[in-house]
Amino acid sequence: MRPISVIVLVMFCAIGASAIAQTPEPAVAVFQLGHQPTRIPAPDGFEEAASQFEQIKTHFAATEAPDNDMLAVHLLRADCEKLRAGGLAPLSFYTKVSVRRAVRDVDYSAERFASLVATFREKGSQILDINSPAMKGIVEHLDKSMSELSKQNTKVDLSQPINLGEIDTRPNVYSVILLMNFTTKVGDNEQTVPILGGLTYMRVGRRLIYVYTYRKYESKADVATLRDFTKGWIGQILAAN
């Protein structure tokens, strides 16, 4: 169940990044997935950032699973303004859209999607097991990628992800919210950030994409905020296609 690796890896990006000023991107980005153009509208109040800021693109790409293609990263418009001004933007609310390279050009049937959802429901606890070989491999990959990116020895420690439940199960959509403490140690500096992560499998037309939403956890209200935001944005993507 490969998508879970991305929701773990990209959580590192909550620490922040800086970038060179660029021109704002259009509200709707179009990605060619085989013969199918797939439209990803920016969530309300957000901008697509990977195409604007090279450091954002590099930072998120370094945390991408090796067999995935990153399509889009959205940051709050206020964070993009800070980046355009050359400032530092700690990321507390952001998104990412990816596609598994092996199925990027493949027609993904409704039956296959239903099987994917059934597998996650049946084996979700195994997939999320922090002590599994797969999760340990993710941490090793992240240590290596982040050390190369920061040019310092970087170590990552993850708490056991907590599945807070399903939030969207409409046709062609399956979405859950996870909660995890994410600790990074870069040189002598250590930081722990509690992160909520929305993981969504989504069948858009005849393509499977992974939609991720992230918010720093500060109170119980953040769960409802991320839930409503995720469901609303999923609706926007469906409507755009």
Backbone as CSV, one residue per row, in Angstrom:
resi,resn,N_x,N_y,N_z,CA_x,CA_y,CA_z,C_x,C_y,C_z
1,MET,0.855,-1.186,0.000,0.000,0.000,0.000,0.892,1.238,0.000
2,ARG,1.438,1.551,-1.126,2.504,2.526,-1.259,2.155,3.956,-0.878
3,PRO,0.922,4.437,-1.080,0.642,5.834,-0.767,0.954,6.246,0.662
4,ILE,0.893,5.339,1.617,1.154,5.730,2.995,2.570,6.264,3.161
5,SER,3.508,5.819,2.342,4.871,6.318,2.453,4.942,7.801,2.208
6,VAL,4.110,8.306,1.310,4.153,9.724,1.010,3.597,10.554,2.159
7,ILE,2.542,10.080,2.777,1.970,10.871,3.865,2.943,10.969,5.029
8,VAL,3.781,9.979,5.218,4.810,10.051,6.243,5.952,10.956,5.795
9,LEU,6.429,10.760,4.584,7.605,11.480,4.126,7.388,12.982,4.043
10,VAL,6.268,13.396,3.495,6.078,14.811,3.252,5.794,15.592,4.522
11,MET,5.487,14.938,5.631,5.256,15.647,6.876,6.487,16.441,7.305
12,PHE,7.649,16.047,6.857,8.868,16.769,7.201,8.790,18.225,6.771
13,CYS,8.024,18.497,5.722,7.967,19.839,5.154,7.316,20.845,6.068
14,ALA,6.754,20.430,7.186,6.164,21.381,8.128,7.207,22.306,8.726
15,ILE,8.480,21.942,8.669,9.531,22.751,9.271,9.672,24.084,8.568
16,GLY,9.555,24.094,7.229,9.587,25.358,6.511,10.637,25.402,5.428
17,ALA,10.547,26.431,4.582,11.478,26.604,3.478,11.440,28.053,3.039
18,SER,12.480,28.479,2.315,12.503,29.816,1.747,12.697,29.684,0.250
19,ALA,12.385,30.759,-0.487,12.425,30.629,-1.938,12.594,31.978,-2.607
20,ILE,12.915,31.920,-3.908,13.068,33.109,-4.729,11.697,33.532,-5.238
21,ALA,11.470,34.845,-5.357,10.174,35.342,-5.800,9.867,34.902,-7.218
22,GLN,8.587,34.544,-7.447,8.122,34.136,-8.760,6.751,34.756,-9.011
23,THR,6.211,34.517,-10.202,4.877,34.997,-10.547,3.841,34.005,-10.064
24,PRO,2.723,34.468,-9.477,1.688,33.533,-9.012,1.185,32.631,-10.127
25,GLU,0.887,31.403,-9.773,0.411,30.415,-10.739,-1.099,30.523,-10.944
26,PRO,-1.596,30.037,-12.091,-3.047,30.009,-12.304,-3.740,29.165,-11.241
27,ALA,-5.045,29.422,-11.050,-5.784,28.729,-10.001,-6.004,27.259,-10.318
28,VAL,-5.945,26.872,-11.604,-6.153,25.484,-11.988,-4.948,25.005,-12.790
29,ALA,-4.287,23.959,-12.293,-3.160,23.353,-13.011,-3.669,22.119,-13.753
30,VAL,-3.107,21.866,-14.930,-3.527,20.724,-15.743,-2.330,19.791,-15.926
31,PHE,-2.550,18.504,-15.628,-1.499,17.499,-15.745,-1.955,16.424,-16.724
32,GLN,-1.073,16.072,-17.649,-1.405,15.060,-18.639,-1.043,13.684,-18.090
33,LEU,-2.048,12.882,-17.802,-1.838,11.526,-17.300,-2.235,10.571,-18.426
34,GLY,-1.251,10.185,-19.218,-1.547,9.422,-20.416,-2.328,10.294,-21.373
35,HIS,-3.453,9.793,-21.881,-4.288,10.578,-22.798,-5.255,11.492,-22.071
36,GLN,-5.261,11.442,-20.736,-6.254,12.192,-19.968,-5.657,13.436,-19.311
37,PRO,-6.134,14.631,-19.683,-5.750,15.828,-18.929,-6.488,15.839,-17.594
38,THR,-5.767,16.054,-16.521,-6.355,16.048,-15.180,-6.166,17.418,-14.555
39,ARG,-7.251,18.039,-14.165,-7.232,19.406,-13.645,-7.235,19.391,-12.121
40,ILE,-6.294,20.116,-11.546,-6.194,20.223,-10.092,-6.343,21.693,-9.709
41,PRO,-7.530,22.111,-9.305,-7.701,23.507,-8.881,-7.043,23.750,-7.531
42,ALA,-6.520,24.950,-7.363,-5.975,25.312,-6.054,-7.115,25.438,-5.053
43,PRO,-6.929,24.945,-3.832,-7.959,25.170,-2.804,-8.141,26.663,-2.566
44,ASP,-9.298,27.048,-2.097,-9.557,28.449,-1.798,-8.516,28.969,-0.808
45,GLY,-7.900,30.092,-1.160,-6.900,30.701,-0.286,-5.504,30.138,-0.438
46,PHE,-5.296,29.219,-1.409,-4.001,28.575,-1.635,-3.496,28.862,-3.052
47,GLU,-2.193,28.618,-3.258,-1.584,28.683,-4.586,-0.748,27.434,-4.808
48,GLU,-0.670,26.988,-6.072,0.255,25.914,-6.404,1.666,26.481,-6.283
49,ALA,2.514,25.838,-5.500,3.798,26.435,-5.139,5.007,25.753,-5.754
50,ALA,4.912,24.464,-6.096,6.087,23.759,-6.607,6.573,24.355,-7.921
51,SER,5.643,24.866,-8.733,6.022,25.454,-10.014,6.487,26.906,-9.864
52,GLN,6.277,27.489,-8.703,6.690,28.873,-8.471,8.040,28.983,-7.779
53,PHE,8.284,28.073,-6.838,9.443,28.209,-5.958,10.316,26.959,-6.066
54,GLU,11.512,27.132,-6.554,12.391,25.984,-6.784,12.706,25.257,-5.488
55,GLN,12.878,25.996,-4.399,13.219,25.341,-3.135,12.043,24.527,-2.588
56,ILE,10.830,25.003,-2.815,9.660,24.222,-2.410,9.616,22.928,-3.219
57,LYS,9.810,23.040,-4.521,9.820,21.859,-5.379,10.885,20.873,-4.930
58,THR,12.099,21.368,-4.676,13.202,20.504,-4.254,12.917,19.866,-2.900
59,HIS,12.386,20.654,-1.977,12.127,20.183,-0.612,11.094,19.054,-0.612
60,PHE,9.987,19.270,-1.329,8.938,18.255,-1.361,9.358,17.048,-2.199
61,ALA,10.075,17.288,-3.295,10.520,16.182,-4.137,11.462,15.260,-3.373
62,ALA,12.250,15.828,-2.464,13.186,15.011,-1.679,12.455,14.058,-0.743
63,THR,11.200,14.370,-0.425,10.434,13.516,0.476,9.445,12.623,-0.276
64,GLU,9.490,12.665,-1.590,8.570,11.857,-2.376,9.004,10.403,-2.406
65,ALA,8.035,9.503,-2.398,8.350,8.081,-2.535,9.004,7.847,-3.898
66,PRO,10.009,6.967,-3.965,10.774,6.786,-5.202,9.943,6.376,-6.409
67,ASP,8.814,5.692,-6.197,8.018,5.222,-7.334,6.817,6.113,-7.626
68,ASN,6.821,7.338,-7.078,5.740,8.292,-7.318,6.221,9.479,-8.121
69,ASP,5.286,10.127,-8.819,5.523,11.433,-9.427,4.743,12.470,-8.643
70,MET,5.406,13.522,-8.220,4.735,14.626,-7.543,4.106,15.524,-8.603
71,LEU,2.826,15.818,-8.463,2.146,16.679,-9.416,2.054,18.118,-8.931
72,ALA,1.633,18.314,-7.703,1.377,19.679,-7.236,1.573,19.784,-5.734
73,VAL,1.948,20.976,-5.306,2.036,21.336,-3.886,1.325,22.671,-3.722
74,HIS,0.416,22.751,-2.783,-0.299,24.001,-2.543,0.031,24.544,-1.160
75,LEU,0.354,25.832,-1.127,0.601,26.533,0.130,-0.404,27.664,0.273
76,LEU,-0.636,28.068,1.498,-1.483,29.224,1.737,-0.964,30.430,0.961
77,ARG,-1.880,31.225,0.440,-1.475,32.405,-0.321,-0.591,33.320,0.522
78,ALA,-0.887,33.440,1.804,-0.067,34.287,2.676,1.357,33.763,2.774
79,ASP,1.527,32.432,2.800,2.873,31.859,2.834,3.597,32.112,1.528
80,CYS,2.874,32.034,0.412,3.496,32.319,-0.884,3.945,33.771,-0.972
81,GLU,3.155,34.689,-0.408,3.554,36.092,-0.404,4.844,36.288,0.384
82,LYS,4.969,35.597,1.516,6.195,35.674,2.306,7.380,35.152,1.499
83,LEU,7.162,34.052,0.787,8.230,33.472,-0.015,8.629,34.396,-1.163
84,ARG,7.649,35.031,-1.788,7.968,35.962,-2.869,8.762,37.163,-2.368
85,ALA,8.563,37.484,-1.088,9.313,38.587,-0.490,10.687,38.132,0.008
86,GLY,11.001,36.848,-0.194,12.303,36.322,0.204,12.371,35.892,1.647
87,GLY,11.221,35.765,2.305,11.204,35.405,3.712,11.097,33.917,3.960
88,LEU,11.047,33.570,5.233,10.918,32.189,5.666,9.466,31.909,5.983
89,ALA,8.975,30.777,5.524,7.568,30.459,5.738,7.426,29.103,6.409
90,PRO,7.325,29.054,7.749,7.030,27.770,8.395,5.667,27.272,7.909
91,LEU,5.610,26.060,7.455,4.397,25.551,6.830,3.537,24.831,7.859
92,SER,2.365,25.378,8.120,1.461,24.766,9.092,0.191,24.226,8.437
93,PHE,0.002,24.502,7.127,-1.194,24.071,6.413,-0.825,24.007,4.939
94,TYR,-0.853,22.828,4.345,-0.383,22.677,2.966,-0.925,21.382,2.385
95,THR,-0.738,21.196,1.083,-1.263,20.017,0.409,-0.246,19.472,-0.583
96,LYS,-0.532,18.276,-1.047,0.303,17.667,-2.075,-0.548,16.694,-2.882
97,VAL,-0.287,16.619,-4.173,-0.960,15.661,-5.050,0.108,14.859,-5.773
98,SER,-0.024,13.531,-5.744,0.945,12.645,-6.374,0.225,11.563,-7.167
99,VAL,0.994,10.898,-8.002,0.477,9.763,-8.748,1.550,8.682,-8.755
100,ARG,1.123,7.443,-8.623,2.078,6.350,-8.710,2.498,6.185,-10.162
101,ARG,3.798,6.196,-10.399,4.322,6.196,-11.769,3.827,4.996,-12.570
102,ALA,3.675,3.852,-11.917,3.293,2.631,-12.618,1.877,2.690,-13.172
103,VAL,1.031,3.553,-12.601,-0.353,3.637,-13.089,-0.681,5.025,-13.621
104,ARG,0.330,5.840,-13.840,0.104,7.207,-14.331,-0.686,7.213,-15.636
105,ASP,-0.391,6.290,-16.525,-1.032,6.260,-17.837,-2.055,5.141,-17.971
106,VAL,-2.411,4.522,-16.861,-3.250,3.326,-16.884,-4.701,3.671,-16.552
107,ASP,-5.646,3.104,-17.331,-7.059,3.226,-16.981,-7.315,2.436,-15.693
108,TYR,-7.785,3.128,-14.668,-7.990,2.532,-13.350,-9.487,2.325,-13.167
109,SER,-9.916,1.080,-13.212,-11.342,0.768,-13.202,-11.964,1.009,-11.832
110,ALA,-13.295,1.141,-11.827,-14.032,1.289,-10.573,-13.857,0.060,-9.695
111,GLU,-13.767,-1.113,-10.317,-13.579,-2.355,-9.563,-12.206,-2.385,-8.898
112,ARG,-11.215,-1.935,-9.596,-9.865,-1.904,-9.025,-9.799,-0.900,-7.872
113,PHE,-10.479,0.219,-8.031,-10.506,1.215,-6.956,-11.196,0.645,-5.715
114,ALA,-12.309,-0.056,-5.927,-13.023,-0.665,-4.802,-12.140,-1.671,-4.076
115,SER,-11.319,-2.404,-4.829,-10.401,-3.370,-4.227,-9.329,-2.662,-3.397
116,LEU,-8.842,-1.530,-3.889,-7.847,-0.741,-3.159,-8.405,-0.287,-1.816
117,VAL,-9.629,0.214,-1.841,-10.273,0.678,-0.607,-10.475,-0.482,0.362
118,ALA,-10.929,-1.619,-0.155,-11.163,-2.787,0.698,-9.866,-3.251,1.351
119,THR,-8.775,-3.203,0.605,-7.478,-3.619,1.148,-7.036,-2.701,2.272
120,PHE,-7.218,-1.395,2.085,-6.825,-0.463,3.145,-7.675,-0.679,4.391
121,ARG,-8.962,-0.874,4.203,-9.835,-1.098,5.354,-9.454,-2.371,6.107
122,GLU,-9.060,-3.390,5.365,-8.733,-4.673,5.982,-7.352,-4.660,6.634
123,LYS,-6.388,-3.998,5.993,-4.995,-4.110,6.433,-4.396,-2.782,6.891
124,GLY,-5.245,-1.800,7.161,-4.744,-0.484,7.526,-3.818,-0.491,8.726
125,SER,-4.137,-1.301,9.748,-3.288,-1.332,10.941,-1.903,-1.885,10.621
126,GLN,-1.827,-2.849,9.715,-0.532,-3.394,9.304,0.247,-2.365,8.486
127,ILE,-0.469,-1.675,7.589,0.176,-0.667,6.751,0.785,0.442,7.593
128,LEU,0.096,0.817,8.666,0.530,1.933,9.504,1.451,1.529,10.645
129,ASP,1.776,0.255,10.769,2.608,-0.229,11.871,4.004,0.382,11.792
130,ILE,4.349,1.181,12.786,5.626,1.895,12.771,6.823,0.949,12.820
131,ASN,6.601,-0.285,13.287,7.697,-1.255,13.402,7.790,-2.198,12.211
132,SER,6.951,-1.996,11.206,6.988,-2.869,10.040,8.227,-2.560,9.199
133,PRO,8.714,-3.527,8.437,9.865,-3.277,7.560,9.623,-2.113,6.604
134,ALA,8.398,-1.993,6.104,8.099,-0.914,5.161,8.269,0.451,5.815
135,MET,7.726,0.605,7.029,7.833,1.897,7.713,9.274,2.198,8.123
136,LYS,10.004,1.164,8.527,11.417,1.381,8.854,12.195,1.807,7.616
137,GLY,11.829,1.222,6.477,12.473,1.615,5.231,12.176,3.059,4.875
138,ILE,10.953,3.506,5.166,10.573,4.894,4.911,11.441,5.839,5.731
139,VAL,11.641,5.506,7.001,12.446,6.361,7.871,13.897,6.412,7.387
140,GLU,14.426,5.280,6.978,15.796,5.259,6.455,15.918,6.120,5.200
141,HIS,14.928,6.004,4.325,14.920,6.814,3.100,14.860,8.294,3.446
142,LEU,14.028,8.628,4.437,13.870,10.025,4.829,15.143,10.566,5.466
143,ASP,15.778,9.785,6.335,17.058,10.201,6.920,18.064,10.557,5.828
144,LYS,18.170,9.696,4.845,19.136,9.898,3.752,18.779,11.129,2.926
145,SER,17.520,11.247,2.524,17.096,12.369,1.683,17.258,13.701,2.400
146,MET,16.862,13.744,3.672,16.937,14.990,4.412,18.371,15.373,4.759
147,SER,19.206,14.371,4.971,20.623,14.667,5.225,21.262,15.270,3.980
148,GLU,20.908,14.737,2.828,21.441,15.269,1.570,20.910,16.674,1.325
149,LEU,19.650,16.911,1.641,19.049,18.213,1.391,19.624,19.280,2.308
150,SER,19.777,18.957,3.591,20.261,19.945,4.554,21.787,20.011,4.629
151,LYS,22.437,18.998,4.001,23.897,18.882,4.074,24.376,18.768,5.519
152,GLN,23.496,18.222,6.368,23.819,17.913,7.753,23.216,16.558,8.091
153,ASN,23.793,15.907,9.089,23.225,14.639,9.522,21.828,14.875,10.097
154,THR,20.834,14.225,9.506,19.443,14.411,9.907,18.834,13.074,10.289
155,LYS,18.174,13.035,11.437,17.520,11.825,11.907,16.044,12.108,12.146
156,VAL,15.228,11.129,11.854,13.791,11.267,11.977,13.258,10.222,12.942
157,ASP,12.317,10.634,13.779,11.641,9.695,14.679,10.140,9.919,14.533
158,LEU,9.401,8.855,14.280,7.961,8.940,14.078,7.229,8.243,15.208
159,SER,6.157,8.853,15.672,5.278,8.156,16.598,4.373,7.219,15.800
160,GLN,3.725,6.296,16.482,2.788,5.411,15.798,1.630,6.236,15.234
161,PRO,1.403,6.201,13.914,0.269,6.961,13.360,-1.052,6.482,13.943
162,ILE,-1.913,7.428,14.251,-3.251,7.128,14.759,-4.257,7.433,13.651
163,ASN,-5.021,6.432,13.274,-6.058,6.632,12.274,-7.297,7.200,12.967
164,LEU,-7.631,8.436,12.662,-8.773,9.095,13.288,-10.082,8.796,12.570
165,GLY,-10.004,7.987,11.518,-11.222,7.528,10.879,-11.436,8.044,9.471
166,GLU,-12.423,7.456,8.816,-12.789,7.834,7.452,-13.529,9.169,7.473
167,ILE,-13.242,10.008,6.483,-13.920,11.309,6.417,-14.668,11.514,5.110
168,ASP,-14.372,10.697,4.089,-15.058,10.847,2.807,-15.037,9.507,2.089
169,THR,-16.208,8.971,1.820,-16.290,7.647,1.191,-17.276,7.659,0.028
170,ARG,-17.395,8.781,-0.648,-18.281,8.860,-1.795,-17.700,8.035,-2.952
171,PRO,-18.476,7.764,-4.024,-17.943,6.997,-5.157,-16.659,7.624,-5.698
172,ASN,-15.645,6.795,-5.923,-14.349,7.198,-6.472,-13.494,8.000,-5.500
173,VAL,-13.889,8.021,-4.225,-13.118,8.749,-3.209,-13.053,7.903,-1.940
174,TYR,-11.853,7.826,-1.367,-11.706,7.213,-0.045,-10.678,8.027,0.725
175,SER,-11.088,8.575,1.869,-10.241,9.516,2.588,-10.278,9.243,4.083
176,VAL,-9.087,9.280,4.711,-8.963,9.141,6.157,-8.084,10.270,6.680
177,ILE,-8.144,10.482,7.991,-7.242,11.437,8.648,-6.365,10.685,9.631
178,LEU,-5.076,10.982,9.605,-4.098,10.383,10.505,-3.478,11.472,11.381
179,LEU,-3.031,11.076,12.564,-2.321,11.972,13.466,-0.994,11.330,13.844
180,MET,0.080,12.113,13.769,1.416,11.583,14.059,2.313,12.687,14.610
181,ASN,3.143,12.342,15.587,4.214,13.230,16.025,5.435,12.960,15.161
182,PHE,6.019,14.023,14.654,7.131,13.915,13.725,8.312,14.674,14.309
183,THR,9.349,13.951,14.706,10.523,14.571,15.325,11.708,14.515,14.377
184,THR,12.339,15.649,14.160,13.543,15.696,13.341,14.691,16.287,14.155
185,LYS,15.854,15.712,13.965,17.063,16.234,14.588,18.069,16.539,13.488
186,VAL,18.339,17.836,13.313,19.292,18.301,12.298,20.479,18.894,13.032
187,GLY,21.612,18.204,12.976,22.751,18.640,13.765,22.402,18.564,15.241
188,ASP,22.508,19.688,15.937,22.191,19.724,17.370,20.774,20.221,17.639
189,ASN,20.037,20.531,16.589,18.693,21.078,16.754,17.640,19.982,16.576
190,GLU,16.710,19.912,17.534,15.650,18.915,17.490,14.292,19.600,17.579
191,GLN,13.352,19.128,16.774,12.016,19.715,16.760,10.980,18.614,16.607
192,THR,9.915,18.683,17.411,8.804,17.751,17.313,7.556,18.519,16.906
193,VAL,6.901,18.039,15.861,5.703,18.697,15.340,4.584,17.672,15.245
194,PRO,3.447,17.893,15.921,2.283,17.018,15.723,1.561,17.432,14.444
195,ILE,1.338,16.474,13.549,0.770,16.767,12.241,-0.464,15.913,11.992
196,LEU,-1.520,16.549,11.502,-2.675,15.843,10.967,-2.459,15.666,9.470
197,GLY,-2.716,14.481,8.977,-2.554,14.225,7.556,-3.795,13.594,6.961
198,GLY,-4.362,14.237,5.967,-5.461,13.638,5.230,-4.911,12.827,4.072
199,LEU,-5.249,11.553,4.019,-4.813,10.663,2.934,-6.044,10.298,2.112
200,THR,-6.029,10.650,0.836,-7.177,10.389,-0.022,-6.748,9.646,-1.277
201,TYR,-7.378,8.497,-1.514,-7.295,7.833,-2.807,-8.437,8.400,-3.644
202,MET,-8.147,8.759,-4.870,-9.158,9.438,-5.666,-9.086,8.986,-7.115
203,ARG,-10.211,8.555,-7.644,-10.311,8.169,-9.051,-10.903,9.345,-9.821
204,VAL,-10.058,9.999,-10.607,-10.458,11.168,-11.388,-10.526,10.745,-12.845
205,GLY,-11.728,10.747,-13.416,-11.872,10.162,-14.740,-11.527,8.688,-14.655
206,ARG,-10.473,8.289,-15.368,-10.003,6.905,-15.302,-8.558,6.843,-14.795
207,ARG,-8.215,7.774,-13.925,-6.877,7.786,-13.356,-6.966,7.805,-11.830
208,LEU,-5.980,7.167,-11.187,-5.882,7.168,-9.734,-4.849,8.201,-9.312
209,ILE,-5.242,9.109,-8.432,-4.296,10.060,-7.864,-4.376,9.987,-6.349
210,TYR,-3.324,10.476,-5.692,-3.266,10.536,-4.239,-3.313,12.004,-3.836
211,VAL,-4.265,12.344,-3.008,-4.429,13.721,-2.548,-4.121,13.766,-1.056
212,TYR,-3.184,14.628,-0.684,-2.742,14.730,0.705,-2.988,16.135,1.215
213,THR,-3.524,16.234,2.416,-3.704,17.524,3.071,-3.060,17.453,4.452
214,TYR,-2.421,18.538,4.858,-1.661,18.540,6.110,-1.947,19.795,6.911
215,ARG,-2.030,19.613,8.207,-2.224,20.755,9.099,-1.538,20.460,10.424
216,LYS,-0.794,21.430,10.921,-0.177,21.287,12.233,-1.269,21.165,13.278
217,TYR,-1.131,20.167,14.162,-2.158,19.920,15.173,-1.868,20.752,16.409
218,GLU,-2.825,21.621,16.732,-2.715,22.440,17.938,-3.899,22.264,18.874
219,SER,-5.059,21.872,18.346,-6.241,21.644,19.168,-7.183,20.710,18.428
220,LYS,-8.199,20.207,19.145,-9.167,19.302,18.530,-9.888,19.954,17.353
221,ALA,-9.993,21.256,17.379,-10.683,21.964,16.297,-9.972,21.773,14.964
222,ASP,-8.671,21.496,15.003,-7.917,21.316,13.761,-8.388,20.080,12.996
223,VAL,-8.883,19.078,13.710,-9.381,17.870,13.040,-10.576,18.210,12.166
224,ALA,-11.525,18.944,12.727,-12.704,19.344,11.963,-12.321,20.281,10.819
225,THR,-11.372,21.171,11.074,-10.933,22.094,10.029,-10.338,21.336,8.848
226,LEU,-9.458,20.372,9.134,-8.838,19.616,8.048,-9.854,18.717,7.352
227,ARG,-10.759,18.128,8.118,-11.808,17.283,7.527,-12.646,18.080,6.534
228,ASP,-13.140,19.224,6.960,-14.005,20.021,6.093,-13.239,20.556,4.890
229,PHE,-12.006,20.974,5.111,-11.176,21.465,4.014,-10.934,20.374,2.980
230,THR,-10.581,19.183,3.454,-10.283,18.071,2.551,-11.500,17.698,1.720
231,LYS,-12.642,17.542,2.367,-13.861,17.185,1.647,-14.243,18.262,0.632
232,GLY,-14.090,19.521,1.016,-14.423,20.599,0.097,-13.524,20.627,-1.114
233,TRP,-12.226,20.418,-0.891,-11.274,20.459,-2.014,-11.469,19.255,-2.933
234,ILE,-11.739,18.099,-2.360,-12.024,16.921,-3.178,-13.210,17.210,-4.102
235,GLY,-14.220,17.875,-3.566,-15.361,18.246,-4.384,-14.975,19.164,-5.512
236,GLN,-14.063,20.107,-5.256,-13.589,21.022,-6.297,-12.866,20.253,-7.408
237,ILE,-12.031,19.294,-7.020,-11.291,18.518,-8.019,-12.246,17.705,-8.886
238,LEU,-13.222,17.068,-8.246,-14.200,16.286,-9.008,-14.965,17.192,-9.984
239,ALA,-15.372,18.353,-9.510,-16.135,19.268,-10.360,-15.311,19.782,-11.537
240,ALA,-13.993,19.918,-11.333,-13.120,20.442,-12.399,-12.845,19.412,-13.487
241,ASN,-13.172,18.153,-13.205,-12.864,17.096,-14.172,-14.152,16.407,-14.688
